[in-house]
Amino acid sequence: MRNLAGDKRRNLYYVIIGPELKTLYDLQALSLSANLVVNNSDMKYLDKILKKGFQDYETLFRPFVEIIQAKKE
């Protein structure tokens, strides 16, 4: 993911699942070039975790994406 061009990466929502991860921990996700991290033990809550993670992502990045899209037009 780190090698993927920014314009392509902005169109992806990248989730990493693993036993050593802390669910919804933004700094860990950032350090792994992911949008969201989920611990294996939280898989039963994955629908709620994805919803929360994506809402946070939209809140943070929507203005940035809108500006970039407006400049392309």
Secondary structure, 3 states (H helix, E strand, C coil): CCCCCHHHHCCCCCEEEECCCCCCCHHHHHHCCCCEEEEHHHHHHHHHHHHHHHHHHHHHHHHHHHHHHHHHC
